[in-house]
Amino acid sequence: MKNVTLRQLRVFVAAARHQNFGKAAQELHLSPPAVSMQIRELEQHVGLPLFERNGKSVSLTITAEYLLVYARRVLSTLKDAEDALARFRGLQSGRLTIGMVSSAKYFMPRLLAMFRQEHPHIEIRLVVGNREQLSEQLQGNDLDLAIMGRPPRELATRGEPFAAHPLGVVCAPDHPLMRGERKPASALEQFGFVIRESGSGTRSAMEDYLREWRIDPRIEMELASNETIKQVVMSGMGVSFLSLHGIGLELRSGLIGVPDIEGLPLVRSWQVVHTASKMLSPSAEALRYFVLENGEAYLAREFGALQPTPAEAVSPSPAQSAAAARLRRTARQARPEAPAAPSRRAGSADPG
């Protein structure tokens, strides 16, 4: 094992995570043959096979399961060393790996583009996953920071809220829920739901809402993609529960409606998260401060006018009340720069 290289360990960990050499190659910007060669050389050093090949997919052997634990420790320690030494070099350059839940992909890339204008020499790599997947990567020190709705409970992390995050029921613009005035929460039991997969923060928020209002929904489909869910909803095949920050384009175009339902929108918060024991590099600290200082105003400017939080929301928690107040206050301040606010009824939405 003394001749094993860090490159081989990085390739091995990526291949183990994806259980697919092609996807590992994409992540590492290598060719699939290069990944296979690195794995083959590592197996020669170990003296035992690490993967069982089955077509394009692979699975770990027992030997590989044990090696993976130590490989992650080595790479994690090296990353900590790089971050510590980066403090001596200052903020001229750096490399960041940022994880985000899929609902954050509708705003976070643009926020990162604003950050890159101030820090053009910092290299940023984005990883998208559900809450459960990001928790695993935080634990493995694969991420510098994560953008999610709620920090993982099973891991010692530091989560700092930077903006209100409204979630609610969405449906086709001509759906029965869009007709008439505010509907009671019990009305949702009449319709089939298209929901996110287990481990998703959006699904967890939906389950909290349904449990609070004692709603037993009829589940029609379970999908792992917000984009696929939106297409299903727009076709009229069901209703769903999504982040309202993920449907701005569809609302402006009148393709999706947000019905007025008792107790909604459910207001949570967006948080920037890192493991409590992690020493952040100067570049990670800079991004953390940038998100905390600019995230709320940016989201209110982009989405605040489209998704106002109703003052009559039923029995919000103190945290929800504070988040909703911040959203309304910042939306009013940003309104001169924002597009004209369309009606929440999709039929009268601004087609532009």
C-alpha positions as a printed NumPy array, in Angstrom:
array([[  0.   ,   0.   ,   0.   ],
       [  2.983,   2.369,   0.388],
       [  2.941,   3.171,  -3.348],
       [ -0.75 ,   4.124,  -3.458],
       [ -1.211,   7.676,  -4.768],
       [ -3.699,  10.346,  -3.695],
       [ -4.98 ,  10.41 ,  -7.271],
       [ -5.856,   6.714,  -7.041],
       [ -7.664,   7.273,  -3.73 ],
       [ -9.667,  10.185,  -5.175],
       [-10.687,   8.101,  -8.163],
       [-11.575,   5.179,  -5.902],
       [-13.767,   7.318,  -3.598],
       [-15.58 ,   8.906,  -6.56 ],
       [-16.182,   5.515,  -8.174],
       [-17.446,   4.121,  -4.863],
       [-19.829,   7.064,  -4.428],
       [-21.358,   6.783,  -7.906],
       [-20.866,   3.014,  -8.33 ],
       [-20.29 ,   3.862, -11.959],
       [-16.922,   4.544, -13.58 ],
       [-18.442,   6.816, -16.238],
       [-20.055,   9.138, -13.67 ],
       [-16.856,   9.16 , -11.629],
       [-14.974,  10.188, -14.772],
       [-17.388,  13.091, -15.346],
       [-16.967,  14.319, -11.769],
       [-13.162,  14.169, -11.955],
       [-12.916,  15.462, -15.554],
       [-11.202,  12.27 , -16.672],
       [-11.928,   9.757, -19.385],
       [-13.568,   6.436, -18.372],
       [-10.44 ,   4.472, -19.465],
       [ -8.328,   6.693, -17.177],
       [-10.618,   5.883, -14.241],
       [-10.441,   2.177, -15.012],
       [ -6.635,   2.339, -15.195],
       [ -6.375,   4.096, -11.802],
       [ -8.694,   1.527, -10.184],
       [ -6.748,  -1.338, -11.754],
       [ -3.447,   0.041, -10.409],
       [ -4.972,   0.494,  -6.944],
       [ -6.216,  -3.102,  -6.992],
       [ -2.704,  -4.236,  -7.846],
       [ -1.31 ,  -2.344,  -4.828],
       [ -4.018,  -3.771,  -2.553],
       [ -3.652,  -7.269,  -3.969],
       [ -7.426,  -7.859,  -3.986],
       [-10.336,  -6.848,  -6.225],
       [-12.219,  -3.706,  -5.138],
       [-15.177,  -3.729,  -7.503],
       [-17.502,  -6.334,  -8.919],
       [-18.288,  -5.304, -12.483],
       [-21.798,  -5.701, -13.883],
       [-22.057,  -3.952, -17.217],
       [-21.769,  -0.194, -16.723],
       [-22.47 ,  -0.355, -12.984],
       [-20.111,  -1.639, -10.316],
       [-20.477,  -2.642,  -6.673],
       [-17.98 ,  -2.612,  -3.822],
       [-16.344,  -5.777,  -2.561],
       [-15.926,  -6.345,   1.189],
       [-12.291,  -5.272,   0.84 ],
       [-13.36 ,  -2.027,  -0.808],
       [-15.868,  -1.265,   1.963],
       [-13.033,  -1.339,   4.501],
       [-10.619,   0.593,   2.295],
       [-13.242,   3.282,   1.629],
       [-13.359,   4.23 ,   5.329],
       [ -9.616,   4.891,   5.421],
       [ -9.473,   6.524,   1.985],
       [-12.093,   9.059,   3.061],
       [-10.131,   9.777,   6.241],
       [ -6.953,  10.409,   4.259],
       [ -8.65 ,  12.763,   1.79 ],
       [-10.581,  14.515,   4.553],
       [ -7.389,  15.142,   6.534],
       [ -5.658,  16.436,   3.411],
       [ -8.571,  18.809,   2.733],
       [ -8.373,  20.146,   6.286],
       [ -4.639,  20.708,   5.82 ],
       [ -5.236,  22.568,   2.553],
       [ -7.85 ,  24.806,   4.205],
       [ -5.561,  25.553,   7.145],
       [ -2.622,  26.445,   4.88 ],
       [ -4.901,  28.56 ,   2.698],
       [ -5.258,  30.956,   5.631],
       [ -1.58 ,  31.815,   5.231],
       [ -1.977,  32.434,   1.496],
       [ -4.961,  34.748,   1.853],
       [ -7.992,  35.012,  -0.419],
       [ -6.334,  35.38 ,  -3.818],
       [ -7.459,  31.944,  -4.97 ],
       [ -9.018,  28.738,  -3.745],
       [-11.249,  25.837,  -4.631],
       [-14.688,  25.317,  -3.107],
       [-17.137,  22.435,  -3.287],
       [-20.659,  23.659,  -2.582],
       [-23.566,  21.289,  -2.069],
       [-27.162,  22.366,  -2.538],
       [-30.554,  20.72 ,  -2.437],
       [-32.301,  20.632,  -5.794],
       [-34.732,  23.448,  -4.891],
       [-31.746,  25.799,  -4.404],
       [-30.537,  25.321,  -7.983],
       [-33.126,  27.874,  -9.117],
       [-31.272,  30.734,  -7.417],
       [-27.897,  29.614,  -6.052],
       [-25.952,  29.556,  -9.369],
       [-26.847,  33.217,  -9.981],
       [-25.856,  34.138,  -6.445],
       [-22.541,  32.331,  -6.974],
       [-22.03 ,  34.232, -10.24 ],
       [-22.335,  37.483,  -8.262],
       [-19.749,  36.143,  -5.79 ],
       [-17.374,  35.196,  -8.613],
       [-17.482,  38.774,  -9.913],
       [-15.899,  39.854,  -6.627],
       [-13.564,  36.829,  -6.375],
       [-12.769,  35.725,  -9.957],
       [ -9.889,  33.423,  -8.991],
       [-11.894,  31.174,  -6.671],
       [-12.89 ,  27.928,  -8.39 ],
       [-16.346,  26.642,  -7.459],
       [-17.704,  23.135,  -7.927],
       [-21.426,  22.537,  -7.424],
       [-22.969,  19.302,  -6.159],
       [-26.749,  18.832,  -6.248],
       [-28.47 ,  16.241,  -4.07 ],
       [-31.294,  15.761,  -1.642],
       [-30.959,  16.58 ,   2.048],
       [-29.921,  13.04 ,   2.972],
       [-27.209,  12.89 ,   0.292],
       [-25.751,  16.255,   1.309],
       [-25.689,  15.144,   4.943],
       [-23.557,  12.146,   3.978],
       [-21.176,  14.347,   2.001],
       [-20.872,  16.847,   4.85 ],
       [-20.025,  13.974,   7.173],
       [-17.374,  12.763,   4.737],
       [-15.89 ,  16.282,   4.46 ],
       [-16.636,  16.266,   0.745],
       [-18.328,  19.686,   0.955],
       [-17.07 ,  23.034,   2.18 ],
       [-20.576,  24.451,   2.542],
       [-24.107,  23.249,   1.869],
       [-27.25 ,  25.225,   1.042],
       [-30.336,  23.509,   2.435],
       [-33.543,  24.132,   4.301],
       [-32.702,  22.366,   7.547],
       [-29.336,  21.136,   8.871],
       [-29.043,  17.384,   9.494],
       [-29.962,  16.37 ,  13.028],
       [-27.683,  13.344,  13.041],
       [-24.54 ,  15.429,  12.43 ],
       [-22.89 ,  18.206,  14.448],
       [-23.261,  21.151,  12.078],
       [-23.533,  24.92 ,  12.144],
       [-26.526,  26.199,  10.185],
       [-27.119,  29.928,   9.664],
       [-30.418,  31.15 ,   8.161],
       [-30.05 ,  33.729,   5.403],
       [-33.531,  33.978,   3.813],
       [-37.131,  32.905,   4.196],
       [-38.121,  29.833,   2.187],
       [-41.818,  29.505,   1.294],
       [-43.204,  26.109,   0.269],
       [-46.71 ,  25.281,  -0.844],
       [-49.121,  23.273,  -2.943],
       [-48.857,  23.736,  -6.713],
       [-51.218,  22.569,  -9.437],
       [-52.251,  23.168, -13.059],
       [-53.706,  26.655, -13.698],
       [-57.147,  25.201, -14.518],
       [-57.227,  22.823, -11.539],
       [-60.35 ,  22.854,  -9.298],
       [-58.209,  24.124,  -6.409],
       [-57.682,  27.364,  -8.338],
       [-61.42 ,  28.152,  -8.451],
       [-63.081,  30.348,  -5.878],
       [-61.708,  31.529,  -2.578],
       [-59.372,  30.025,   0.012],
       [-59.724,  26.267,   0.413],
       [-59.55 ,  24.351,   3.701],
       [-56.587,  22.014,   4.126],
       [-59.019,  19.061,   4.052],
       [-59.75 ,  19.816,   0.376],
       [-56.376,  18.291,  -0.503],
       [-57.636,  14.793,   0.32 ],
       [-59.716,  14.842,  -2.875],
       [-56.705,  14.967,  -5.192],
       [-53.749,  12.737,  -6.04 ],
       [-50.284,  13.933,  -4.999],
       [-46.983,  13.743,  -6.878],
       [-44.269,  13.834,  -4.209],
       [-40.494,  13.968,  -3.847],
       [-38.473,  10.927,  -2.833],
       [-37.68 ,   9.898,   0.729],
       [-34.724,  11.885,   2.072],
       [-35.826,  15.116,   0.388],
       [-36.215,  18.22 ,   2.545],
       [-39.25 ,  19.257,   0.491],
       [-40.929,  15.96 ,   1.25 ],
       [-40.124,  16.345,   4.945],
       [-41.745,  19.811,   4.959],
       [-44.806,  18.437,   3.147],
       [-45.154,  15.627,   5.69 ],
       [-44.914,  18.145,   8.545],
       [-47.735,  20.199,   7.03 ],
       [-49.972,  17.197,   6.329],
       [-49.382,  15.824,   9.812],
       [-50.195,  19.174,  11.437],
       [-53.484,  19.483,   9.536],
       [-54.269,  15.761,   9.799],
       [-54.458,  15.257,   6.046],
       [-54.153,  11.753,   4.579],
       [-53.234,  12.384,   0.925],
       [-53.603,   9.97 ,  -1.964],
       [-50.088,   9.425,  -3.362],
       [-50.063,   8.914,  -7.13 ],
       [-46.332,   9.154,  -7.921],
       [-42.959,   9.542,  -6.211],
       [-40.264,  11.288,  -8.26 ],
       [-36.727,  12.494,  -7.537],
       [-36.763,  15.461,  -9.932],
       [-38.463,  18.817,  -9.375],
       [-38.49 ,  19.41 , -13.133],
       [-40.304,  16.127, -13.794],
       [-42.788,  16.875, -11.005],
       [-43.519,  20.292, -12.53 ],
       [-44.194,  18.727, -15.924],
       [-46.573,  16.203, -14.361],
       [-48.376,  18.959, -12.45 ],
       [-48.667,  21.187, -15.523],
       [-50.23 ,  18.292, -17.434],
       [-52.993,  18.083, -14.821],
       [-52.011,  14.598, -13.568],
       [-51.861,  15.642,  -9.922],
       [-50.923,  18.293,  -7.377],
       [-47.617,  18.587,  -5.565],
       [-45.839,  20.359,  -2.73 ],
       [-42.776,  22.318,  -3.844],
       [-40.502,  25.188,  -2.965],
       [-42.077,  28.363,  -4.321],
       [-38.577,  29.547,  -5.21 ],
       [-38.471,  26.78 ,  -7.816],
       [-41.506,  27.815,  -9.877],
       [-40.86 ,  31.493, -10.643],
       [-40.645,  30.992, -14.407],
       [-43.775,  28.83 , -14.509],
       [-45.728,  31.34 , -12.413],
       [-44.716,  34.246, -14.642],
       [-45.768,  32.243, -17.698],
       [-49.084,  31.103, -16.216],
       [-48.127,  27.42 , -16.5  ],
       [-48.508,  26.571, -12.802],
       [-50.891,  27.848, -10.142],
       [-50.444,  28.287,  -6.404],
       [-53.873,  27.759,  -4.825],
       [-54.843,  29.57 ,  -1.642],
       [-54.876,  26.752,   0.922],
       [-55.37 ,  26.951,   4.664],
       [-52.04 ,  27.118,   6.519],
       [-49.969,  27.782,   3.391],
       [-47.428,  28.824,   2.324],
       [-45.311,  26.995,   4.88 ],
       [-42.401,  29.344,   5.6  ],
       [-39.08 ,  27.749,   6.466],
       [-35.604,  29.223,   6.053],
       [-32.701,  28.735,   3.707],
       [-29.495,  28.009,   5.609],
       [-25.804,  27.885,   4.828],
       [-24.399,  24.833,   6.624],
       [-21.002,  23.356,   7.441],
       [-19.783,  20.788,   9.943],
       [-19.191,  22.283,  13.384],
       [-15.616,  21.009,  13.631],
       [-14.539,  22.233,  10.199],
       [-12.035,  25.079,   9.897],
       [-13.26 ,  27.031,   6.9  ],
       [-10.74 ,  28.227,   4.353],
       [-10.62 ,  31.975,   3.554],
       [-12.544,  31.368,   0.32 ],
       [-15.254,  29.378,   2.143],
       [-15.517,  32.096,   4.811],
       [-15.844,  34.708,   2.082],
       [-18.664,  32.82 ,   0.392],
       [-20.399,  32.202,   3.713],
       [-20.373,  35.93 ,   4.51 ],
       [-21.488,  36.801,   0.987],
       [-24.525,  34.489,   1.167],
       [-25.496,  35.716,   4.644],
       [-25.237,  39.352,   3.599],
       [-26.784,  39.165,   0.126],
       [-28.992,  36.066,  -0.007],
       [-32.183,  37.471,   1.499],
       [-32.247,  40.669,  -0.559],
       [-31.513,  38.745,  -3.746],
       [-34.294,  36.182,  -3.185],
       [-36.795,  38.887,  -2.271],
       [-35.858,  40.854,  -5.404],
       [-36.268,  37.797,  -7.626],
       [-39.214,  36.007,  -5.995],
       [-40.73 ,  38.154,  -3.248],
       [-43.329,  39.823,  -5.442],
       [-44.377,  36.507,  -6.979],
       [-44.839,  34.597,  -3.734],
       [-46.17 ,  36.976,  -1.066],
       [-46.706,  35.438,   2.348],
       [-50.342,  35.912,   3.408],
       [-50.845,  37.681,   6.713],
       [-53.702,  35.337,   7.542],
       [-51.545,  32.176,   7.675],
       [-52.914,  30.008,  10.458],
       [-51.006,  29.583,  13.723],
       [-47.42 ,  30.042,  12.485],
       [-44.578,  29.177,  14.802],
       [-42.422,  32.073,  16.121],
       [-39.659,  31.104,  13.683],
       [-42.123,  31.054,  10.768],
       [-43.535,  34.446,  11.806],
       [-40.067,  36.006,  11.906],
       [-39.105,  34.473,   8.539],
       [-42.361,  35.633,   6.938],
       [-41.883,  39.166,   8.289],
       [-38.366,  39.3  ,   6.832],
       [-39.66 ,  38.103,   3.471],
       [-42.427,  40.729,   3.333],
       [-40.164,  43.548,   4.569],
       [-37.373,  42.792,   2.104],
       [-39.836,  42.3  ,  -0.743],
       [-41.267,  45.795,  -0.137],
       [-37.782,  47.307,  -0.105],
       [-36.821,  45.529,  -3.342],
       [-40.121,  46.13 ,  -5.165],
       [-38.964,  49.143,  -7.243],
       [-36.361,  46.916,  -8.917],
       [-38.591,  43.858,  -9.229],
       [-41.045,  43.066, -12.045],
       [-44.665,  43.986, -11.461],
       [-46.336,  41.5  ,  -9.154],
       [-48.824,  39.258, -10.943],
       [-51.868,  37.825,  -9.248],
       [-51.305,  34.528,  -7.425],
       [-53.978,  33.104,  -9.706],
       [-52.054,  31.621, -12.617],
       [-54.681,  32.638, -15.131],
       [-53.828,  36.301, -14.692],
       [-50.052,  35.88 , -14.42 ],
       [-47.739,  38.091, -16.422],
       [-46.969,  36.117, -19.599],
       [-43.51 ,  37.705, -19.813]])
